[in-house]
Amino acid sequence: MVLGDLPDNLSVFVCAHVFADLGTAVSLARDKDDGALAAGCGCDFSQARVIGFGHLVGRFPELADLPDLAPGTYLERDATGAGWIRGAD
């Protein structure tokens, strides 16, 4: 399964910069406890917003082809166009 198989209406917590299209998503994580997804640009999530996964993929289409994330795992990259590195909590 790839991330693009996830439902478009799946909730994703995003930092305020990604929400406002001012930042590049450099991390995508799946919570180990509840499986929630979070995407950020490296800032804090003190003003996080919720968007549908389809909106996130619309802005960052490369996410659709990446392998799905198991709970407690994440993807990180240095910048747009850089390769994603997989890790675990």
GUNUTOR-603461 format. One record per atom (N, C-alpha, C): residue number from 1; residue in one letter; x, y, z. Coordinates in steps of 0.001 Angstrom, whole numbers. Example, Ala and Ser with C-alpha at 12.3 -4.5 7.8 and 13.67 -1.06 7.14 Angstrom:
! GUNUTOR-603461
+-----+------+---------+---------+---------+
! seq ! type !       u !       v !       w !
+-----+------+---------+---------+---------+
!   1 !    a !   13190 !   -5690 !    7800 !
!   1 !    a !   12300 !   -4500 !    7800 !
!   1 !    a !   13200 !   -3300 !    7800 !
!   2 !    s !   12850 !   -2250 !    7080 !
!   2 !    s !   13670 !   -1060 !    7140 !
!   2 !    s !   12900 !      30 !    7870 !
+-----+------+---------+---------+---------+
This chain:
! GUNUTOR-603461
+-----+------+---------+---------+---------+
! seq ! type !       u !       v !       w !
+-----+------+---------+---------+---------+
!   1 !    m !     836 !   -1180 !       0 !
!   1 !    m !       0 !       0 !       0 !
!   1 !    m !     882 !    1245 !       0 !
!   2 !    v !     447 !    2261 !    -731 !
!   2 !    v !    1163 !    3532 !    -771 !
!   2 !    v !     288 !    4606 !    -124 !
!   3 !    l !     911 !    5723 !     232 !
!   3 !    l !     164 !    6793 !     884 !
!   3 !    l !    -993 !    7290 !      22 !
!   4 !    g !    -831 !    7252 !   -1291 !
!   4 !    g !   -1883 !    7693 !   -2193 !
!   4 !    g !   -3150 !    6863 !   -2098 !
!   5 !    d !   -3080 !    5672 !   -1470 !
!   5 !    d !   -4261 !    4829 !   -1285 !
!   5 !    d !   -5103 !    5275 !     -87 !
!   6 !    l !   -4560 !    6155 !     739 !
!   6 !    l !   -5313 !    6630 !    1899 !
!   6 !    l !   -6480 !    7500 !    1430 !
!   7 !    p !   -7569 !    7527 !    2184 !
!   7 !    p !   -8719 !    8344 !    1780 !
!   7 !    p !   -8385 !    9841 !    1761 !
!   8 !    d !   -8911 !   10541 !     765 !
!   8 !    d !   -8674 !   11978 !     647 !
!   8 !    d !   -9173 !   12744 !    1865 !
!   9 !    n !  -10210 !   12221 !    2528 !
!   9 !    n !  -10779 !   12942 !    3662 !
!   9 !    n !  -10148 !   12543 !    4996 !
!  10 !    l !   -9073 !   11770 !    4978 !
!  10 !    l !   -8357 !   11436 !    6200 !
!  10 !    l !   -7769 !   12713 !    6795 !
!  11 !    s !   -7998 !   12952 !    8062 !
!  11 !    s !   -7508 !   14164 !    8720 !
!  11 !    s !   -6003 !   14127 !    8901 !
!  12 !    v !   -5370 !   15261 !    8614 !
!  12 !    v !   -3932 !   15423 !    8804 !
!  12 !    v !   -3712 !   16726 !    9571 !
!  13 !    f !   -2994 !   16642 !   10674 !
!  13 !    f !   -2600 !   17839 !   11406 !
!  13 !    f !   -1416 !   18458 !   10675 !
!  14 !    v !   -1484 !   19752 !   10386 !
!  14 !    v !    -389 !   20435 !    9701 !
!  14 !    v !     -20 !   21690 !   10479 !
!  15 !    c !    1243 !   22081 !   10385 !
!  15 !    c !    1667 !   23324 !   11032 !
!  15 !    c !    1024 !   24500 !   10290 !
!  16 !    a !    1016 !   25645 !   10925 !
!  16 !    a !     384 !   26830 !   10347 !
!  16 !    a !    1018 !   27231 !    9022 !
!  17 !    h !    2334 !   27006 !    8863 !
!  17 !    h !    3011 !   27382 !    7619 !
!  17 !    h !    2579 !   26502 !    6454 !
!  18 !    v !    2477 !   25218 !    6672 !
!  18 !    v !    2013 !   24322 !    5611 !
!  18 !    v !     551 !   24624 !    5298 !
!  19 !    f !    -248 !   24888 !    6321 !
!  19 !    f !   -1652 !   25216 !    6119 !
!  19 !    f !   -1810 !   26446 !    5225 !
!  20 !    a !   -1005 !   27473 !    5467 !
!  20 !    a !   -1104 !   28721 !    4723 !
!  20 !    a !    -307 !   28700 !    3425 !
!  21 !    d !     230 !   27542 !    3068 !
!  21 !    d !    1051 !   27379 !    1868 !
!  21 !    d !    2282 !   28277 !    1904 !
!  22 !    l !    2801 !   28500 !    3112 !
!  22 !    l !    4010 !   29303 !    3284 !
!  22 !    l !    5229 !   28444 !    3584 !
!  23 !    g !    5018 !   27174 !    3834 !
!  23 !    g !    6125 !   26288 !    4179 !
!  23 !    g !    6056 !   25000 !    3405 !
!  24 !    t !    7175 !   24374 !    3260 !
!  24 !    t !    7276 !   23099 !    2581 !
!  24 !    t !    7206 !   21981 !    3597 !
!  25 !    a !    6399 !   20987 !    3309 !
!  25 !    a !    6331 !   19838 !    4212 !
!  25 !    a !    7659 !   19096 !    4161 !
!  26 !    v !    8348 !   19079 !    5291 !
!  26 !    v !    9612 !   18356 !    5373 !
!  26 !    v !    9511 !   17172 !    6321 !
!  27 !    s !    8330 !   16979 !    6910 !
!  27 !    s !    8138 !   15801 !    7750 !
!  27 !    s !    6688 !   15346 !    7657 !
!  28 !    l !    6515 !   14041 !    7723 !
!  28 !    l !    5190 !   13432 !    7778 !
!  28 !    l !    5310 !   12280 !    8753 !
!  29 !    a !    4474 !   12282 !    9775 !
!  29 !    a !    4570 !   11265 !   10825 !
!  29 !    a !    3205 !   10662 !   11110 !
!  30 !    r !    3223 !    9399 !   11535 !
!  30 !    r !    1995 !    8727 !   11965 !
!  30 !    r !    2155 !    8401 !   13444 !
!  31 !    d !    1258 !    8918 !   14265 !
!  31 !    d !    1324 !    8744 !   15708 !
!  31 !    d !    1266 !    7261 !   16079 !
!  32 !    k !    2101 !    6863 !   17028 !
!  32 !    k !    2150 !    5454 !   17425 !
!  32 !    k !     948 !    5022 !   18243 !
!  33 !    d !     262 !    5968 !   18884 !
!  33 !    d !    -882 !    5608 !   19723 !
!  33 !    d !   -2201 !    5580 !   18962 !
!  34 !    d !   -2478 !    6640 !   18200 !
!  34 !    d !   -3777 !    6696 !   17523 !
!  34 !    d !   -3693 !    6676 !   15998 !
!  35 !    g !   -2492 !    6638 !   15435 !
!  35 !    g !   -2332 !    6552 !   13985 !
!  35 !    g !   -2565 !    7854 !   13246 !
!  36 !    a !   -2773 !    8963 !   13960 !
!  36 !    a !   -3015 !   10250 !   13318 !
!  36 !    a !   -1789 !   10683 !   12509 !
!  37 !    l !   -2036 !   11371 !   11405 !
!  37 !    l !    -959 !   11893 !   10570 !
!  37 !    l !    -694 !   13353 !   10908 !
!  38 !    a !     580 !   13746 !   10837 !
!  38 !    a !     970 !   15135 !   11051 !
!  38 !    a !    2045 !   15498 !   10033 !
!  39 !    a !    1915 !   16677 !    9421 !
!  39 !    a !    2898 !   17162 !    8448 !
!  39 !    a !    3349 !   18543 !    8874 !
!  40 !    g !    4639 !   18797 !    8775 !
!  40 !    g !    5148 !   20096 !    9192 !
!  40 !    g !    6358 !   20533 !    8403 !
!  41 !    c !    6725 !   21796 !    8623 !
!  41 !    c !    7873 !   22390 !    7930 !
!  41 !    c !    9085 !   22488 !    8846 !
!  42 !    g !    8949 !   22018 !   10065 !
!  42 !    g !   10047 !   22093 !   11023 !
!  42 !    g !    9755 !   23045 !   12173 !
!  43 !    c !    8669 !   23798 !   12076 !
!  43 !    c !    8288 !   24692 !   13167 !
!  43 !    c !    7486 !   23902 !   14202 !
!  44 !    d !    7038 !   24588 !   15234 !
!  44 !    d !    6230 !   23888 !   16235 !
!  44 !    d !    4777 !   23780 !   15757 !
!  45 !    f !    4019 !   22996 !   16450 !
!  45 !    f !    2620 !   22762 !   16093 !
!  45 !    f !    1673 !   23494 !   17026 !
!  46 !    s !    2131 !   24593 !   17615 !
!  46 !    s !    1293 !   25300 !   18580 !
!  46 !    s !      23 !   25875 !   17946 !
!  47 !    q !      39 !   26102 !   16643 !
!  47 !    q !   -1142 !   26597 !   15945 !
!  47 !    q !   -1503 !   25661 !   14797 !
!  48 !    a !   -1468 !   24380 !   15089 !
!  48 !    a !   -1751 !   23370 !   14062 !
!  48 !    a !   -3175 !   23504 !   13548 !
!  49 !    r !   -3354 !   23105 !   12307 !
!  49 !    r !   -4660 !   23073 !   11652 !
!  49 !    r !   -4891 !   21651 !   11169 !
!  50 !    v !   -6120 !   21362 !   10765 !
!  50 !    v !   -6453 !   20042 !   10226 !
!  50 !    v !   -6925 !   20221 !    8792 !
!  51 !    i !   -6363 !   19427 !    7886 !
!  51 !    i !   -6793 !   19411 !    6492 !
!  51 !    i !   -7005 !   17958 !    6080 !
!  52 !    g !   -7649 !   17761 !    4959 !
!  52 !    g !   -7815 !   16429 !    4410 !
!  52 !    g !   -6533 !   15975 !    3722 !
!  53 !    f !   -6253 !   14685 !    3773 !
!  53 !    f !   -5036 !   14154 !    3167 !
!  53 !    f !   -4978 !   14477 !    1677 !
!  54 !    g !   -6125 !   14477 !    1010 !
!  54 !    g !   -6155 !   14812 !    -420 !
!  54 !    g !   -5620 !   16198 !    -716 !
!  55 !    h !   -5868 !   17163 !     171 !
!  55 !    h !   -5331 !   18514 !      -4 !
!  55 !    h !   -3813 !   18508 !     148 !
!  56 !    l !   -3303 !   17735 !    1091 !
!  56 !    l !   -1855 !   17645 !    1284 !
!  56 !    l !   -1187 !   17036 !      60 !
!  57 !    v !   -1763 !   15962 !    -470 !
!  57 !    v !   -1205 !   15317 !   -1669 !
!  57 !    v !   -1335 !   16239 !   -2878 !
!  58 !    g !   -2396 !   17040 !   -2920 !
!  58 !    g !   -2537 !   17998 !   -4014 !
!  58 !    g !   -1404 !   19004 !   -4055 !
!  59 !    r !    -893 !   19382 !   -2897 !
!  59 !    r !     215 !   20334 !   -2816 !
!  59 !    r !    1573 !   19667 !   -2910 !
!  60 !    f !    1642 !   18416 !   -2444 !
!  60 !    f !    2904 !   17663 !   -2455 !
!  60 !    f !    2641 !   16296 !   -3088 !
!  61 !    p !    2467 !   16250 !   -4426 !
!  61 !    p !    2045 !   15021 !   -5096 !
!  61 !    p !    3009 !   13840 !   -4929 !
!  62 !    e !    4258 !   14124 !   -4627 !
!  62 !    e !    5225 !   13031 !   -4446 !
!  62 !    e !    4864 !   12133 !   -3274 !
!  63 !    l !    4055 !   12635 !   -2345 !
!  63 !    l !    3636 !   11825 !   -1198 !
!  63 !    l !    2810 !   10619 !   -1635 !
!  64 !    a !    2055 !   10747 !   -2706 !
!  64 !    a !    1137 !    9686 !   -3132 !
!  64 !    a !    1855 !    8380 !   -3438 !
!  65 !    d !    3088 !    8452 !   -3923 !
!  65 !    d !    3809 !    7247 !   -4333 !
!  65 !    d !    4682 !    6638 !   -3246 !
!  66 !    l !    4722 !    7272 !   -2076 !
!  66 !    l !    5552 !    6744 !    -989 !
!  66 !    l !    4829 !    5621 !    -257 !
!  67 !    p !    5576 !    4652 !     266 !
!  67 !    p !    4941 !    3571 !    1037 !
!  67 !    p !    4200 !    4121 !    2248 !
!  68 !    d !    3085 !    3476 !    2578 !
!  68 !    d !    2290 !    3890 !    3734 !
!  68 !    d !    3155 !    3861 !    4988 !
!  69 !    l !    2791 !    4689 !    5943 !
!  69 !    l !    3502 !    4758 !    7217 !
!  69 !    l !    2794 !    3914 !    8263 !
!  70 !    a !    3540 !    3061 !    8913 !
!  70 !    a !    3001 !    2312 !   10046 !
!  70 !    a !    2952 !    3250 !   11248 !
!  71 !    p !    2060 !    3010 !   12202 !
!  71 !    p !    2044 !    3839 !   13411 !
!  71 !    p !    3426 !    3878 !   14067 !
!  72 !    g !    3827 !    5082 !   14488 !
!  72 !    g !    5126 !    5254 !   15129 !
!  72 !    g !    6274 !    5468 !   14163 !
!  73 !    t !    5969 !    5682 !   12870 !
!  73 !    t !    7024 !    5928 !   11886 !
!  73 !    t !    6845 !    7304 !   11266 !
!  74 !    y !    7892 !    7770 !   10600 !
!  74 !    y !    7856 !    9087 !    9988 !
!  74 !    y !    8726 !    9128 !    8747 !
!  75 !    l !    8516 !   10171 !    7950 !
!  75 !    l !    9348 !   10493 !    6801 !
!  75 !    l !    9862 !   11911 !    7001 !
!  76 !    e !   11122 !   12146 !    6654 !
!  76 !    e !   11707 !   13483 !    6747 !
!  76 !    e !   12544 !   13745 !    5512 !
!  77 !    r !   12686 !   15025 !    5180 !
!  77 !    r !   13569 !   15437 !    4086 !
!  77 !    r !   14114 !   16815 !    4409 !
!  78 !    d !   15189 !   17194 !    3718 !
!  78 !    d !   15828 !   18482 !    3977 !
!  78 !    d !   15134 !   19650 !    3281 !
!  79 !    a !   14515 !   19382 !    2124 !
!  79 !    a !   13883 !   20446 !    1346 !
!  79 !    a !   13003 !   19827 !     272 !
!  80 !    t !   12190 !   20650 !    -377 !
!  80 !    t !   11386 !   20183 !   -1493 !
!  80 !    t !   12281 !   19551 !   -2541 !
!  81 !    g !   11893 !   18409 !   -3036 !
!  81 !    g !   12662 !   17713 !   -4055 !
!  81 !    g !   13738 !   16793 !   -3500 !
!  82 !    a !   14062 !   16933 !   -2226 !
!  82 !    a !   15051 !   16054 !   -1597 !
!  82 !    a !   14417 !   14700 !   -1328 !
!  83 !    g !   15243 !   13696 !   -1207 !
!  83 !    g !   14734 !   12359 !    -910 !
!  83 !    g !   14189 !   12257 !     503 !
!  84 !    w !   13172 !   11428 !     658 !
!  84 !    w !   12568 !   11206 !    1976 !
!  84 !    w !   13343 !   10133 !    2716 !
!  85 !    i !   13567 !   10326 !    4002 !
!  85 !    i !   14244 !    9351 !    4862 !
!  85 !    i !   13213 !    8843 !    5859 !
!  86 !    r !   13112 !    7523 !    5971 !
!  86 !    r !   12140 !    6895 !    6869 !
!  86 !    r !   12794 !    6645 !    8221 !
!  87 !    g !   12019 !    6834 !    9283 !
!  87 !    g !   12502 !    6575 !   10629 !
!  87 !    g !   11378 !    6094 !   11515 !
!  88 !    a !   11715 !    5786 !   12746 !
!  88 !    a !   10721 !    5315 !   13732 !
!  88 !    a !   10963 !    6019 !   15059 !
!  89 !    d !    9870 !    6213 !   15796 !
!  89 !    d !    9965 !    6837 !   17120 !
!  89 !    d !   10725 !    5942 !   18073 !
+-----+------+---------+---------+---------+
